[in-house]
Amino acid sequence: MSDVGIIDAHVHPDDPALIGAYMAAMTEANVHKMGMVSYAHMGRTPAWKSLGNSNPSVLAAKAAFPDRAYAFGGLNHYPALCESA
C-alpha cells in the first residue's frame, strides 16, 4: 500500500478470533507495531464480552505477536455501573 511507516496507531480488538486478521491488515498497511487497547463491553454477549472489557483479545494479541502488539488493558467497570443504576 505505502512505503511510509505508520508511527502511532491503535485498535480496540473485539474478538480474540480476529487477531490474525488484525495482524494481516497491519502487514498490508506497512504497520510494524500496534497498540491493542481494551475497552468496556458493558455485559454484551458473547460470553467472553461479559468479562466487562476486551482484555482477553488484547492478551491474545500480545501472546500471539509479542514483538508487534503493545497491550493496554482495561478495568471492568460494569459491576459498579450496575450497582449505581
N, C-alpha and C positions, 0 to 999 in steps of 0.2 A: 504494500500500500504506500509506504513512505519510508524515506531514508532518515527522517528526523525522528529521534527517540523522544518518547514522552517522559517527562521528568517528574510529574506529580499527578497521580490518579488513584482513585479507589472505587471499589464496588461494594455493594451490600449483598453478599451471596445468600440466596434464599433457600436453596435446596442442595444438600450435600451431593446429590447425584449429578448436579450440573457443574461441578468444579472443573472437570476435564474440558467442558465446553468453554468455560471462562478462560482457561489457560490457552486453549486453541485460538480463541479470539484475540487474546493478548499477543500471541506469537504473530498472528496475521497482521496486527496493527503495529508491530515493532515495539511493543511494550515489554520491557525486560523484567520489571518487578511491579507488584501491585499491592496496595493496601487492601486488606479484606476486613471490612468494618461490620460488626454486629449491630443489629438494631432490634427494637422491641417488636414483638408479634402480637401481643395482647390476647393470647389464648386462642388464636385461629387454628384450624386444622390444616394439614395432617398432624399426627400425634407429636412429631418432633418439634412442631411450632408451639405446642403447649408449654414448652420449657420457658417461654417468655422472651426469648431472644434468638438470634441466629448464630450463637456461639458454636453449635455443632458444625455448621457449614464453614465457619471461619477456621476452626481447628482442623477440619478435614482438608481444607486448602493448604494450611501450614504443614500438615503431616505429609501430604502428597507432593508438595512443591516447596520444600523448606528454603530453597535459595531464591525463590521467586515471589513468595507470598509473605507479607507482613501482617500479623494477626493483631486486630484491635477488638478485644472482647467487650461485651456489654453486660450490664446488670439486668436482673429480672425485676422490673417494677410492677409487673402485672398483679401480684398478690396485694400490694399496698394500694393500688388503684381500685381493686375490687372492695377492699375494706372501707375505703372512703366514699364509695358510691352509695 
